Amino acid sequence: MIKKVSGSSLVVVCIFFITSSVAYAELYLSAGIPVFYSFSGNNSDGTKFEVESVNGRLFHVGIPSFLGVGYEFYEVSISNSNYVYYDQTVAITLYDVFYVLPIPDFILTLGAGIGTAEFKCTQCSTYFNKGQATKLFGQIGYPFASNLDAHVSYQMIYAEIKAKTSSYKAKVGGSMIALGIGVSF
């Protein structure tokens, strides 16, 4: 008898939270920029890729306690490379799915993404295929007004671009830190 009441109570509580969250949900919009990128891969001679600069944008939209979606694009300039026929820029485009955890006093977001990575230049498509990219990320934000927050995210990106004429695979994934601002309505 007690187990039936407990199980039924759990179902009722779950239904209450699911339906009440929809009724009082807020829309959350976020925009950010990458400020740091570190490659995890190496040149074909074994030396580590070094970052000259990173630029791009990150956009996310979601409802707290539900899944959200995002779009990110950035370009990472490589300062050292064995290849002289391209301008040493890696372009990464990702589509994200994330969850904003309902924690008071700060905003915690966890997510994953999938997309592409490619070398950008006039002859890159001659020598390299477009590669796959995936990522996992976490983001923490601190509200500084009733509907605004500033946040920092850490992203682990896994990306590989294959050469067309050899077995070489450029591992262009790495770690990225981004800063952004969010607003809820």
C-alpha positions in Angstrom: 0.0 0.0 0.0 2.7 2.5 0.9 4.7 1.6 -2.3 1.6 2.4 -4.4 1.1 5.8 -2.8 4.8 6.6 -3.2 4.9 5.6 -6.8 1.7 7.5 -7.6 3.0 10.5 -5.7 6.1 10.5 -7.7 4.2 10.4 -11.0 1.9 13.3 -9.8 4.9 15.4 -8.7 6.7 14.8 -12.1 3.6 15.7 -14.1 3.2 18.9 -12.0 6.8 20.0 -12.6 6.7 19.2 -16.3 3.4 21.1 -16.9 4.1 24.0 -14.6 7.6 24.6 -16.1 6.0 25.0 -19.5 3.5 27.5 -18.2 6.2 29.6 -16.6 9.1 29.0 -18.9 11.2 31.9 -20.0 13.0 32.2 -23.3 16.8 32.4 -22.9 19.0 34.0 -25.7 22.8 33.9 -25.5 25.6 35.3 -27.7 29.3 34.9 -27.2 32.8 35.2 -28.7 35.7 32.8 -28.5 38.7 34.3 -26.6 41.1 31.4 -26.4 41.8 28.3 -28.4 44.5 25.6 -28.0 45.0 22.9 -30.6 45.3 19.3 -29.3 46.7 18.0 -32.6 50.1 18.2 -34.5 51.5 19.1 -37.9 52.5 16.2 -40.1 56.1 16.5 -38.7 54.8 16.1 -35.1 55.1 19.7 -34.0 52.1 21.1 -32.2 49.8 23.5 -34.1 50.1 27.0 -32.5 47.2 29.5 -32.5 47.8 32.9 -34.0 44.2 34.1 -33.4 40.6 33.0 -33.0 37.5 34.8 -33.9 33.9 33.9 -34.5 30.4 33.9 -32.8 28.3 31.6 -30.7 24.5 31.9 -30.6 22.1 29.9 -28.4 18.4 29.9 -27.7 16.5 27.8 -25.2 14.0 27.5 -22.4 15.4 26.9 -18.9 14.8 23.2 -17.8 14.3 22.2 -21.4 16.6 21.6 -24.4 18.0 24.5 -26.3 19.8 24.8 -29.7 22.7 26.7 -30.9 24.9 27.7 -33.9 28.6 28.5 -33.7 31.2 29.4 -36.2 34.8 30.4 -35.7 38.1 30.6 -37.5 41.4 29.7 -35.9 44.5 31.0 -37.5 47.6 28.7 -37.3 50.9 30.5 -36.8 53.1 27.4 -37.7 52.3 24.9 -40.4 54.2 22.6 -42.8 51.9 23.7 -45.7 52.7 26.9 -47.6 49.8 26.6 -50.1 47.1 27.7 -47.7 46.7 30.6 -45.3 46.7 28.4 -42.2 43.1 29.0 -41.1 40.7 26.4 -39.8 37.0 27.1 -40.1 34.7 25.3 -37.6 30.9 25.3 -37.8 28.9 23.5 -35.1 25.2 23.0 -34.3 24.5 22.5 -30.6 22.0 21.0 -28.3 22.1 22.0 -24.6 20.3 21.9 -21.3 20.1 24.9 -18.9 20.0 23.5 -15.4 17.5 25.2 -13.1 19.9 26.3 -10.4 19.2 29.5 -8.4 21.8 32.2 -8.2 23.7 31.2 -11.4 23.1 29.6 -14.7 24.7 26.2 -15.5 24.5 24.9 -19.1 25.7 21.5 -20.4 25.7 20.6 -24.1 27.1 18.9 -27.1 27.5 19.8 -30.8 28.2 18.4 -34.2 29.4 20.0 -37.4 32.3 20.4 -39.8 35.9 21.6 -39.8 37.9 22.7 -42.9 41.0 24.5 -44.0 40.0 27.8 -45.6 42.1 29.1 -48.6 42.0 29.1 -52.4 43.6 25.7 -52.9 42.6 23.9 -49.7 39.8 21.9 -51.4 42.4 20.5 -53.8 44.5 19.0 -50.9 42.0 18.4 -48.0 38.5 17.1 -47.5 36.1 18.8 -45.2 36.2 17.1 -41.9 33.8 16.2 -39.1 33.7 18.1 -35.7 32.0 17.3 -32.4 32.2 18.9 -29.1 31.1 18.8 -25.4 30.8 22.0 -23.5 29.9 23.5 -20.1 28.9 27.1 -19.4 28.4 29.0 -16.2 26.7 32.3 -16.0 26.2 34.9 -13.3 23.1 37.1 -13.4 23.9 40.7 -12.9 20.4 42.1 -13.5 16.9 40.5 -13.3 17.1 39.2 -16.9 20.8 39.5 -17.9 23.8 37.3 -17.2 27.5 37.2 -18.2 28.9 33.8 -18.8 32.1 31.8 -19.6 32.1 28.5 -21.4 34.7 25.8 -21.8 34.5 23.6 -24.9 36.3 20.4 -25.8 36.3 20.2 -29.6 37.2 17.0 -31.5 37.9 17.7 -35.2 39.9 16.0 -37.9 40.6 17.0 -41.5 41.9 14.3 -43.9 44.4 15.0 -46.7 43.2 13.8 -50.2 46.5 12.5 -51.4 48.0 10.9 -48.3 46.9 9.2 -45.1 47.7 12.4 -43.1 44.9 13.6 -40.8 45.1 17.1 -39.4 43.8 17.0 -35.8 42.5 20.5 -35.5 40.3 20.0 -32.4 41.2 21.4 -29.1 40.1 23.4 -26.1 38.2 26.7 -26.4 37.1 29.3 -23.9 34.3 31.8 -24.8 32.7 34.8 -23.1 29.2 35.9 -23.6 26.1 37.5 -22.4 22.6 36.1 -22.0 19.1 37.6 -21.7 15.9 35.9 -20.6 12.4 37.1 -21.4 
